[in-house]
Amino acid sequence: MDSSHVALVALLLRSEGFEHYRCDRNLSMGMNLNNMAKMLKCAGNDDIITIKADDGSDTVTFMFESPTQDKISDFEMKLMDIDSEHLGIPEAEYHAIVRMPSAEFARICKDLASIGDTVVISVTKEGVKFSTRGDIGTANIVLRQNTTVDKPEEATIIEMNEPVSLTFALRYMNSFTKATPLSNTVTISLSSELPVVVEYKIAEMGYIRFYLAPKIEEDEDETKPQV
Amino acid sequence: MGIKGLTKLLADNAPKVMKEQKFESYFGRKIAIDASMSIYQFLIVVGRSGTEMLTNEAGEVTSHLQGMFNRTIRLLEAGIKPVYVFDGQPPDLKKQELAKRYSKRVDATEDLQQAMEAGNKEDIEKFSKRTVKVTKQHNEDCKRLLRLMGVPVIEAPSEAEAQCAALCKSDKVYAVASEDMDSLTFGAPRFLRHLMDPSSRKVPVMEFEVAKVLEELNLTMDQFIDLCILSGCDYCESIRGIGGQTALKLIRQHGSIEEILQNINKERYSIPDDWPYQEARRLFKEPLVCTDDEQLDVKWSAPDDEGLIAFLVNENGFNSDRVTKAIEKIKAAKNKSSQGRLESFFKPVGNTSIPIKRKGTKCMLQFPKPMLKSKIFSPQGYNSSRPIGFGSMPTPGRDIKHSTTFSRGVCFGT
């Protein structure tokens, strides 16, 4: 979760995806993402990475081996204690689910951010509409369901139980689309009383999911119970 | 001011209760602020050099307005919703303390005179700060300013601290911001320090939760209040020779002031005659506060442009361009505050998992029961060892098979 408690990211890598995977007991470790990025940047592009941690230890080790096995680096990172309330994310039926090419979504978010700060995502029978408003004017982009394409990853598929329209900060959306290289498609799940979920599959081994709280109408906000 | 040495006592005996938080993390939160304390700080720091202070054309001090205006905008820009609480009549018991402060001020005024005659710059600075007093006029100016800015103001019947705590207890605000540690003694569930510090000092906000304080010190609320009285509060004298550390020991040993009085060595410690500790205790436990829902129904509204310009620029000589820009900032911040927080959708889950220490050797694992409906995330935070759980992910869409294959849970705890 980010420090303002607006967005949350969940990354799953299933054990099948690893060359070697061993876990004797379930282990939960708090890692500072900035520090972890610093260490991972020390790895070479083709290095084999091993992540290990001992039970009860307060560090995690990243081991990098070069493909020729002539260089082995060991980085040990201090873990952090992750505190505070735990948010339960309820299983929910989403009102609308849009699957579309991830590059298209990234392009839309980037373009809209140059016009306004927020995007309204509306799903109706006609399609999905992304719109924004700024000092210089307004922008509307409508995508229709499109399954008649050569490659399945180019399809735009809209599943809708109920029309839904929500407003989000583009700043966060543009952070999410940094995950675009992971997958050709992105799945956006929307419900009127839930944060949006933006999901990118990671090959066959997992996914990265971003949750973002919507913007709330001001007068509605006043009547909302204090959290 | 406040409780003598309580910060240090907590740091030594219950370090876990202090949590450093980023200023930004209070985004969207309603926070009650002890106004009198803030005004006092502004008068001391803002725009001061030697005995000179920021003034308007008429020579009236405007440091408090400058401070209040800028800091409040900073809060609004961060998406925080401040509500300022002003002091009412001080309780009778506090008058003694106030008289002491008054005489200190008189002394400081004399010292200042001497320092000025001697021309000692450091002393001038030091003593002139000590002569600062928040007057009724300062309070009124600030109230007017805040109302023009569209920020709610509450006038407490008595102590602002107590009113803030009451607001927080009744969930009208998320936390209380003050520098005065007696917010905790008044039982404010969540108390923030350094929220109003200038951004240039880069001090993180320090968050205290009274429930955790009691848990860590292993005291009841009544015992904690007794501890604060013994340590030294604004309402009565403390026993000579007993500071925070000794007080904590005595409370843990005997449980209450009454018991302590019966058991301590009266030769070694001289208990003040006519010691009104019971009265002080009552003031902490049942302070005079306003509980009228209508009066406490706080609303944040749009700023009054013309009113602000008339008040700040015309009456108090503020730079007109700056004020206009600042008003724009307030308006821009209004829009920002509509961003929702994840907590409004995903409710925090109680400590359902079996409490075990993260670092402890007894790590416990649990496979989730098939019933496990919600997954648990742990928001960012430091310094602690509370449980983290991780269950099956919700299924946004089409990959039900994945989420059932991956349904694995971990539970750790304190």
Interface residues (C-beta under 8 A of the other chain):
Chain A: M1 D2 S3 S4 H5 V6 A7 L8 A10 L12 R14 R25 N26 L27 S28 G30 D55 G56 D58 M80 D81 I82 D83 S84 E85 H86 L87 G88 I89 P90 E91 A92 Y94 I97 R99 E159 A169 T187 S189 E193 L194 P195 V197 E199 K201 Y207 R209 Y211 A213 P214 K215 I216 E217 E218 D221 E222 K224 Q226 V227
Chain B: K19 K22 E24 S25 F27 G28 K30 G79 D171 K172 V173 Y174 K299 K334 S337 S338 Q339 G340 R341 L342 E343 S344 F345 F346 K347 P348 V349 R358 K359 G360 T361 C363 L365 Q366 K373 S374 K375 I376 F377 S378 P379 Q380 G381 Y382 N383 S384 S385 R386 P387 I388 G389 F390 M393 P394 T395 P396 G397 R398 D399 H402 T405 F406 R408 G409 V410 F412
